[in-house]
Every structure is written in C-alpha cells, then in structure tokens.
C-alpha cells in the first residue's frame, strides 16, 4: 500500500489533467486525457496502480520548488557523488492568448534530468497500469521510444536511447556526469488516434521551455495582487488555475479520488468533477488572486450542462468536466487505498443530491464578476434569472446541504442563507439580467428567507446560529453569514456565533471542524479532520468583526500546514497534524485567498477610520 504522506506530493497540470509527483521523483498519480479519466499511474492508492519513478541510487537528500510563476516542478537530488536536478511538467502546448493556457495541450508529461555537479547513478522504473491498475500493458520498442498498449489508450515514452521493457515494466540505470542532461516525454493517444512520433532530446527540452514560458505569460497577464501574504495568494491562484479544465471552463474540486479524510477510514470520495459550488467559489478567489477572464467560459459551461434546471427542477450540483450528468459511484476492489484506507471510489453518489445553496454561490460569483461578464449573453442571463426563481420557489425545502450529508435531509441554515444570497444578488443585477419585472417577487421571497433565518436559525439557548433549523449543533458554515453580507461582522449575534465556534469547533491545534460528526447528522461512521476552508472562514470573519490581530493569527496557524511547495489538502488530522483528504483541494486554496483579502480590507478600513478620527479631532481643535 502507499505510505507516503499526502503532502509529499507536488502537482503538475496542463489544464486537462494532472500528475502528482513525490518528493522522491515518483509520478504516483496521472489520468489521461482528462481530470476524471481512468488513471495510468495510481500508486498513491495502492501498489498495483503503477508509477514512473526516477531516483538516485543509494541515500540522497532532496529539495524542490516550483519555478517562479509556474506550475513546473524542480527537484534537486544530492548524494555524496554529485547533484542532479529533475524538472517535471505537463506540457501546455502553444496558444497566442495567455487566457487560453493549455488550449493546445498535447497530453504529454515531460521530465528532464541535468547533472549540475559531480556524477550520479539513478534508477528509472516505468510501470504504467491503465484503468486503475487493471491492465498490464504490452510494451514494444519503437525507435527511441517505448510504446505501452492496453485498454482504450496508448502511452509512448520517448527515451534518450533504445531501451527494452519486460512484463509491462521498464527498469534502467541512468548515469549522468556534470553538464549532461537526459530528457523523457510520455505522450498519450487514444486507440482512435495515430500513434505520435517519439520526441527527440531537443524536442522535449524545447517543449519544456515553452511550457515554462506559457506559465510566465499567464502569470504576467493575470496576477497583480499586492496585499499581505502575496506569494501564498498568487501561488494559490495558480493552483486554482491548474484545477480548471480548459476545453469547457469547468473547474474540479480536487485533483484526486479517495484520499481519505481520516487514515484507515471510509470517508473517501472522488473529487475530480466540477461542483457548481466549488467552481463558483474558485472564480471569486481568482478575482483576488488572478484576472478572472475565464469567468464567461465557466458560466457558459454550467449554463449548457444544467440546461433543464429551473424553478420546478433543482439544479444538479456537480458535473463531469465535459458536462456529463451521470456520475454514478462505484468501488474499485483492485486498489487497497492510501495507507489501506478502503474503499477506493470513482464517481460520486452526491451527484443527484438536492443542495439548495448552489443557487447563491453561482449568483454571488456572477455579481462579483459582473464587470468581467459585461454584456451577458441571453442564454446566461436567462439561466441566472431562473436560478433566482428557483431559490424563491425551493428555499422552504429540506436538502443535503453544503457538506453533502448522506443522512436525512434537513433545513440547513447555510442552504437558506445562500438562497437569500441568490435573491439578493439577482435583485442587484436585475438590470444586467434584463429581469426588472421579477424584482418585486424576488424581494418578497428574500425577506421571507431572511425572517426564517433570523427566527429559526438563531438558537438563543446555544447563543449562536446553528446547523439547521431547530438544531442545538454548531456548523462552521454559519461563519458565512457576515461574509456574504447577511449581517455585519460586528452584529451581536455574529460575535456570539464566532465565540461559540471558537469554543466548540476549534481543535487543540487551533483549527476548525466543520461540525461534530458524533451527532450522526451525516449518516456516516467514523470521524474526520479539521477543515482548512472553515479555519480560513474563521480568520475572515474575525477580520470582519474587527479582531484583525486574531484573524492574522488564525490565518498564519492554518498557513503553517502548507506543504514545502505550497499545497493544501482538504483537512488536517487532529492527532497527527498530517494533511488529509483529496489533494490539492480547491476549497483550501480558495479559503486562503479570501481570508488574506479580507484581512487586508479590514486593516485598510481600520487605518482609514483611525485617520478619519485624527482628522476629526484636528478639525474640532
């Protein structure tokens, strides 16, 4: 079984699919040609999943980083005999428009070795196992390449020289001396496509340089944030861009499936799909961390994917990256799971749940990005207006909520809140949506929702807004009340809710739980770790409450769990402090970006207020 820590991995992306590379130089996760395609390497989920490793013989030390402004990884190996740098990237191809980064991606993984001092012997093991380890491919030598055939696709490994593989596996020792380089390229093609030509050494090197340049161009055109924790915010913006599917504008929740929320547990889900909620949050975070020029592509995607949604038919909450609806969940028995955390799942059973909050997230993102959207196309205008109608009609229903509980549906506070957000933002955008005739109806519904939240969501006995109407249990999602503008951060009920969350949902590490699983609300056995998004929500809410110093402390407490290459999973194990859950997780990087922005805004407002007070005193004197 896989034993490496989840944070041991780094992400590569071509905005079609991703690879995860370990600190030791092993590609243990790769799906071609899409995020949600069958894997060709899945050793992170079990030994039979396949991998491609390049690692020095004998003991070594290693360090790694992303090249500045890119998602190109550089790992440096040091042994007693020398130093070698391994550069890894998913080739993004060429496009004249940086906004369309990855448009010409040829579905290729590039790896380049350079000896910078002394000499070194390295072992290369290439062991693809398509379809999550079900297939041992047939390998044949084709010129300076190895062709691996099996299942619905082919893999061509371009090598520095003619090599031979046996039993579906290539093992070779590489010798490098100072100044020497070796380049490898792994290209994917379907059975319907022609087998690509093997790359020469110079072709692979040129492709790598062009990929670095393309990321630099995207960064230069997109990233201008100058606030606190600038490097963390900009890097998180690149991570979110790496999790977007260029051909359609879809955005995935995470790069992986079935990395558990608790080691040995069964809360293992497939996150390689486009959640309407997560994608909407991502667009809003990119508004801070990058230039969200891709906003219209996402809205066009979700409009087309959700074509039949409306007031009488709840919006589907997630889709395949190509717009697919049926994401039926199944278990893969051939994989043991990360650290024996079974089951390994593909598909996601939440695809047909009712989650009413999605209306608010989409309309909130549209409102935030209204300047980028400009003259909204008619089909998107109609879609957004219909979402507000749906919120007005459906808000009284029970649902499964933001956390996708698999227990009984409830009247979740957060779902009601986001229905209010949907109506509030639609009213503010009515002219842009050409829906002024609906404003009166939306306003009446928004007031009904607001009244219900204030009367039924607030629990005076607990002294907080609680998880669902009639509940005594807390849920960190209540922290969103001031964030979305329902109540000011200084409102007494918000201050009391923050205090209750700090007392009851903060673990010994100072991180925030989503809710207490012991209540049985989610219908699942076992526990989970602390949720990084919720911790960043607490930081954001503290800033809005005027507790800027506390907000900074909470932010930095969560940011300490970033890996050495700046990546975050979904949760932190409350006992070990290890990152847990699918990786990297968009939610966590979204939270980081938004919290940094909120703290900056709060500090600026505080400074302005202080300056105004001084000015007023001077004027009085």
ZAMARGU-4260 file (C-alpha; in steps of 0.2 Angstrom, whole numbers, plus 5000, padded with zeros to 4 digits):
<rodrens>
0) 5000/5000/5000 | 5005/5018/4998 | 5013/5025/5014 | 5020/5042/5009 | 5012/5057/5017
5) 4999/5066/5006 | 5009/5082/5007 | 5024/5073/5000 | 5017/5076/4983 | 5018/5091/4971
10) 5005/5095/4957 | 5008/5096/4938 | 4994/5102/4926 | 4991/5106/4908 | 4973/5111/4912
15) 4966/5095/4905 | 4973/5083/4918 | 4986/5082/4932 | 5000/5072/4939 | 5006/5070/4957
20) 5025/5068/4959 | 5033/5063/4976 | 5047/5071/4984 | 5057/5056/4978 | 5054/5058/4960
25) 5039/5046/4958 | 5024/5050/4947 | 5011/5041/4958 | 4995/5048/4950 | 4991/5053/4932
30) 4975/5052/4922 | 4975/5055/4903 | 4967/5064/4894 | 4955/5072/4907 | 4955/5075/4926
35) 4941/5062/4928 | 4948/5049/4915 | 4954/5032/4921 | 4972/5033/4929 | 4988/5027/4920
40) 4998/5029/4937 | 4989/5026/4953 | 5002/5020/4966 | 4996/5033/4978 | 4981/5022/4980
45) 4990/5005/4980 | 5005/4996/4974 | 4996/4989/4959 | 4991/5006/4952 | 5008/5009/4943
50) 5020/5023/4943 | 5035/5031/4935 | 5050/5034/4946 | 5067/5042/4944 | 5078/5042/4959
55) 5096/5042/4964 | 5104/5025/4969 | 5108/5025/4987 | 5105/5038/5001 | 5101/5056/4995
60) 5094/5072/5001 | 5081/5081/4990 | 5074/5099/4989 | 5061/5105/4977 | 5052/5121/4972
65) 5040/5127/4958 | 5049/5138/4945 | 5044/5156/4949 | 5027/5160/4942 | 5024/5142/4935
70) 5017/5125/4939 | 5033/5117/4933 | 5042/5107/4947 | 5061/5107/4950 | 5068/5093/4962
75) 5086/5093/4967 | 5094/5077/4972 | 5111/5077/4982 | 5122/5062/4985 | 5140/5061/4991
80) 5145/5060/4972 | 5135/5074/4965 | 5119/5084/4962 | 5106/5082/4949 | 5090/5092/4945
85) 5074/5084/4939 | 5062/5096/4931 | 5044/5090/4928 | 5030/5097/4919 | 5013/5094/4910
90) 5016/5101/4893 | 5003/5115/4890 | 5006/5117/4871 | 5006/5134/4862 | 4992/5147/4861
95) 4994/5165/4856 | 4982/5170/4870 | 4988/5168/4888 | 4970/5167/4894 | 4968/5151/4885
100) 4983/5142/4893 | 4983/5124/4889 | 4972/5125/4874 | 4984/5116/4863 | 4990/5104/4877
105) 4996/5088/4868 | 4993/5076/4883 | 5011/5074/4887 | 5022/5073/4903 | 5039/5080/4902
110) 5054/5075/4913 | 5072/5082/4911 | 5087/5077/4921 | 5103/5088/4922 | 5118/5084/4932
115) 5125/5101/4940 | 5140/5094/4949 | 5150/5078/4950 | 5141/5062/4944 | 5126/5052/4949
120) 5118/5035/4945 | 5099/5035/4945 | 5086/5021/4943 | 5071/5024/4932 | 5056/5012/4933
125) 5042/5015/4921 | 5027/5004/4926 | 5010/5011/4919 | 4995/5001/4924 | 4980/5009/4915
130) 4962/5008/4921 | 4967/5010/4940 | 4979/4995/4939 | 4968/4983/4930 | 4979/4982/4914
135) 4997/4977/4912 | 5001/4984/4895 | 5011/4976/4881 | 5027/4986/4879 | 5037/4987/4862
140) 5052/4997/4857 | 5048/5009/4843 | 5064/5019/4838 | 5069/5029/4853 | 5053/5026/4862
145) 5043/5013/4871 | 5025/5010/4866 | 5014/5004/4880 | 4997/4997/4873 | 4982/4991/4883
150) 4964/4996/4886 | 4957/5012/4877 | 4974/5021/4875 | 4992/5021/4871 | 5007/5028/4880
155) 5023/5032/4871 | 5038/5035/4882 | 5052/5045/4872 | 5069/5040/4879 | 5087/5046/4876
160) 5091/5029/4868 | 5083/5012/4863 | 5078/5003/4878 | 5069/4987/4881 | 5055/4983/4893
165) 5049/4966/4900 | 5032/4961/4908 | 5025/4978/4906 | 5039/4987/4915 | 5054/4996/4911
170) 5069/4997/4923 | 5085/5005/4918 | 5100/5013/4927 | 5105/5031/4921 | 5122/5038/4923
175) 5125/5057/4922 | 5140/5067/4924 | 5142/5086/4927 | 5135/5096/4912 | 5125/5081/4905
180) 5106/5080/4903 | 5093/5067/4899 | 5075/5071/4893 | 5060/5060/4893 | 5042/5063/4887
185) 5027/5052/4890 | 5013/5055/4877 | 4995/5049/4877 | 4984/5044/4862 | 4968/5035/4861
190) 4965/5020/4850 | 4956/5031/4838 | 4971/5042/4836 | 4988/5039/4826 | 5002/5034/4837
195) 5013/5050/4840 | 5031/5051/4835 | 5044/5050/4848 | 5052/5066/4854 | 5070/5069/4851
200) 5080/5075/4866 | 5080/5093/4859 | 5061/5092/4856 | 5057/5088/4874 | 5069/5101/4880
205) 5060/5114/4869 | 5043/5108/4874 | 5048/5111/4892 | 5055/5128/4889 | 5039/5133/4880
210) 5028/5127/4895 | 5038/5137/4907 | 5036/5152/4896 | 5017/5149/4894 | 5015/5149/4913
215) 5025/5165/4914 | 5014/5174/4901 | 4999/5168/4910 | 5006/5175/4927 | 5011/5191/4919
220) 4994/5194/4912 | 4984/5188/4927 | 4992/5191/4944 | 4993/5208/4951 | 4988/5206/4969
225) 4999/5216/4981 | 4991/5213/4998 | 4998/5203/5013 | 5005/5185/5010 | 5007/5190/4992
230) 5017/5174/4987 | 5004/5162/4995 | 4990/5171/4987 | 4997/5171/4970 | 5003/5153/4971
235) 4986/5148/4977 | 4979/5157/4962 | 4990/5146/4950 | 4984/5130/4959 | 4966/5135/4956
240) 4970/5138/4938 | 4979/5121/4937 | 4962/5114/4943 | 4952/5121/4929 | 4948/5111/4913
245) 4952/5122/4898 | 4941/5115/4885 | 4925/5118/4893 | 4928/5131/4908 | 4924/5118/4921
250) 4934/5118/4937 | 4937/5102/4948 | 4936/5102/4967 | 4952/5092/4968 | 4965/5083/4958
255) 4962/5065/4966 | 4950/5052/4971 | 4948/5043/4988 | 4962/5051/4998 | 4954/5049/5015
260) 4948/5061/5027 | 4955/5050/5041 | 4968/5037/5039 | 4960/5020/5038 | 4943/5027/5037
265) 4930/5026/5023 | 4926/5044/5020 | 4934/5043/5003 | 4927/5052/4989 | 4930/5056/4971
270) 4933/5075/4969 | 4938/5076/4951 | 4922/5083/4945 | 4915/5101/4943 | 4905/5106/4958
275) 4895/5121/4955 | 4898/5127/4972 | 4917/5124/4972 | 4919/5132/4955 | 4909/5147/4959
280) 4920/5150/4975 | 4935/5147/4964 | 4930/5161/4952 | 4928/5173/4966 | 4945/5168/4973
285) 4953/5171/4956 | 4945/5189/4956 | 4958/5192/4970 | 4972/5181/4965 | 4971/5182/4946
290) 4962/5190/4932 | 4946/5180/4931 | 4945/5182/4912 | 4939/5164/4911 | 4923/5168/4920
295) 4912/5168/4905 | 4919/5151/4900 | 4913/5144/4916 | 4896/5152/4916 | 4894/5146/4898
300) 4899/5128/4904 | 4887/5127/4918 | 4873/5135/4908 | 4874/5122/4895 | 4877/5107/4907
305) 4862/5112/4918 | 4851/5116/4903 | 4835/5108/4910 | 4836/5116/4928 | 4823/5128/4933
310) 4811/5133/4947 | 4802/5116/4947 | 4818/5106/4944 | 4833/5108/4956 | 4850/5112/4949
315) 4862/5097/4948 | 4876/5101/4960 | 4890/5094/4950 | 4895/5088/4933 | 4909/5079/4924
320) 4922/5091/4916 | 4914/5089/4899 | 4896/5092/4906 | 4891/5074/4910 | 4877/5072/4922
325) 4878/5053/4927 | 4892/5052/4939 | 4887/5035/4947 | 4898/5030/4961 | 4907/5013/4961
330) 4921/5004/4971 | 4937/4999/4964 | 4942/4982/4973 | 4959/4981/4965 | 4966/4995/4974
335) 4970/4995/4993 | 4969/5014/4995 | 4981/5026/5003 | 4988/5018/5019 | 4975/5004/5017
340) 4960/5017/5018 | 4947/5007/5009 | 4936/5009/4998 | 4943/5017/4983 | 4929/5025/4974
345) 4926/5033/4957 | 4911/5043/4953 | 4902/5052/4966 | 4885/5047/4974 | 4881/5066/4978
350) 4878/5070/4960 | 4859/5068/4962 | 4858/5076/4979 | 4847/5092/4982 | 4859/5106/4988
355) 4850/5122/4988 | 4865/5133/4992 | 4871/5131/4974 | 4860/5145/4968 | 4868/5158/4979
360) 4885/5153/4975 | 4883/5155/4956 | 4874/5171/4958 | 4886/5178/4970 | 4900/5174/4958
365) 4891/5182/4944 | 4888/5198/4955 | 4907/5198/4960 | 4912/5196/4942 | 4899/5207/4934
370) 4911/5219/4926 | 4921/5204/4918 | 4905/5197/4911 | 4900/5214/4904 | 4885/5212/4892
375) 4879/5194/4897 | 4874/5183/4883 | 4855/5180/4883 | 4856/5161/4887 | 4867/5165/4903
380) 4855/5179/4908 | 4840/5168/4907 | 4850/5154/4917 | 4855/5166/4931 | 4837/5174/4932
385) 4830/5156/4933 | 4841/5152/4947 | 4834/5166/4957 | 4817/5160/4953 | 4822/5143/4959
390) 4828/5149/4975 | 4812/5159/4978 | 4802/5143/4975 | 4813/5130/4983 | 4820/5138/4998
395) 4807/5130/5010 | 4813/5113/5005 | 4825/5102/5015 | 4841/5097/5007 | 4858/5088/5009
400) 4867/5104/5012 | 4885/5111/5008 | 4893/5096/5016 | 4883/5083/5006 | 4877/5073/5021
405) 4871/5055/5017 | 4859/5056/5032 | 4841/5063/5032 | 4839/5080/5023 | 4837/5095/5034
410) 4833/5113/5034 | 4851/5118/5034 | 4855/5136/5039 | 4868/5138/5025 | 4856/5132/5012
415) 4843/5145/5017 | 4857/5158/5018 | 4863/5155/5000 | 4845/5156/4994 | 4844/5173/5001
420) 4861/5177/4993 | 4854/5171/4976 | 4839/5183/4978 | 4849/5197/4984 | 4862/5196/4970
425) 4849/5194/4957 | 4840/5210/4963 | 4856/5220/4962 | 4859/5213/4944 | 4841/5214/4938
430) 4845/5227/4925 | 4860/5217/4919 | 4850/5202/4918 | 4836/5211/4910 | 4824/5204/4923
435) 4817/5220/4932 | 4800/5213/4931 | 4805/5200/4943 | 4812/5211/4957 | 4796/5213/4967
440) 4794/5194/4968 | 4812/5191/4972 | 4812/5205/4985 | 4797/5197/4994 | 4805/5180/4994
445) 4821/5187/5000 | 4813/5195/5015 | 4804/5178/5019 | 4820/5169/5019 | 4829/5182/5030
450) 4815/5181/5043 | 4816/5162/5043 | 4835/5163/5046 | 4833/5176/5060 | 4819/5167/5069
455) 4823/5149/5066 | 4841/5149/5063 | 4846/5158/5079 | 4846/5147/5094 | 4846/5158/5110
460) 4850/5143/5121 | 4866/5140/5112 | 4869/5158/5108 | 4873/5155/5090 | 4866/5152/5073
465) 4866/5133/5072 | 4867/5120/5059 | 4849/5118/5054 | 4833/5125/5060 | 4828/5118/5077
470) 4846/5111/5080 | 4857/5114/5095 | 4873/5109/5085 | 4885/5121/5078 | 4891/5121/5060
475) 4906/5132/5054 | 4896/5136/5039 | 4887/5149/5050 | 4903/5159/5048 | 4897/5163/5031
480) 4883/5175/5037 | 4894/5190/5038 | 4905/5185/5024 | 4890/5186/5011 | 4883/5202/5019
485) 4868/5195/5028 | 4873/5203/5044 | 4888/5214/5048 | 4903/5206/5056 | 4900/5217/5072
490) 4882/5211/5075 | 4880/5204/5092 | 4873/5188/5086 | 4888/5186/5074 | 4900/5189/5088
495) 4891/5177/5099 | 4891/5164/5085 | 4910/5167/5082 | 4913/5164/5101 | 4903/5148/5101
500) 4913/5141/5086 | 4929/5146/5094 | 4923/5136/5110 | 4916/5121/5102 | 4923/5118/5085
505) 4941/5123/5087 | 4953/5108/5090 | 4968/5108/5100 | 4979/5114/5086 | 4968/5129/5084
510) 4960/5123/5068 | 4941/5122/5064 | 4930/5107/5062 | 4915/5108/5050 | 4904/5101/5063
515) 4904/5087/5076 | 4902/5070/5067 | 4896/5062/5084 | 4879/5070/5081 | 4877/5057/5067
520) 4870/5071/5055 | 4880/5065/5040 | 4874/5047/5041 | 4892/5040/5040 | 4903/5031/5053
525) 4919/5037/5060 | 4927/5055/5061 | 4936/5067/5051 | 4950/5080/5052 | 4949/5099/5054
530) 4943/5108/5039 | 4955/5121/5032 | 4942/5131/5022 | 4932/5133/5039 | 4948/5139/5048
535) 4951/5152/5034 | 4932/5157/5036 | 4935/5160/5054 | 4950/5171/5050 | 4940/5180/5038
540) 4925/5183/5050 | 4937/5188/5064 | 4943/5202/5052 | 4926/5207/5048 | 4922/5208/5067
545) 4936/5220/5070 | 4948/5207/5078 | 4962/5209/5065 | 4976/5203/5075 | 4966/5187/5080
550) 4962/5185/5061 | 4980/5186/5057 | 4985/5173/5070 | 4971/5161/5064 | 4977/5163/5046
555) 4995/5160/5049 | 4991/5145/5060 | 4982/5137/5045 | 4995/5143/5033 | 5008/5133/5043
560) 5001/5117/5036 | 5005/5122/5018 | 5017/5109/5011 | 5035/5114/5006 | 5028/5118/4988
565) 5013/5127/4994 | 4999/5115/4993 | 4985/5110/5004 | 4973/5095/5005 | 4956/5096/5012
570) 4959/5093/5031 | 4972/5091/5044 | 4972/5076/5055 | 4968/5082/5073 | 4980/5070/5081
575) 4995/5069/5069 | 4994/5086/5060 | 4996/5077/5043 | 4986/5084/5028 | 4971/5073/5024
580) 4959/5071/5010 | 4960/5074/4992 | 4974/5084/4986 | 4977/5098/4982 | 4960/5104/4987
585) 4952/5120/4978 | 4942/5124/4994 | 4958/5126/5005 | 4966/5137/4992 | 4950/5147/4990
590) 4949/5150/5009 | 4967/5156/5010 | 4965/5168/4996 | 4949/5175/5003 | 4955/5176/5021
595) 4970/5186/5015 | 4960/5198/5005 | 4948/5201/5020 | 4962/5204/5032 | 4969/5216/5020
600) 4952/5225/5018 | 4949/5225/5037 | 4966/5233/5040 | 4964/5246/5027 | 4947/5251/5034
605) 4954/5251/5052 | 4968/5263/5046 | 4955/5274/5037 | 4944/5275/5052 | 4959/5280/5063
610) 4965/5293/5051 | 4947/5300/5050 | 4947/5301/5069 | 4963/5310/5069 | 4957/5322/5056
615) 4940/5325/5065 | 4950/5329/5081 | 4961/5341/5072 | 4946/5350/5064 | 4937/5351/5081
620) 4953/5359/5089
</rodrens>
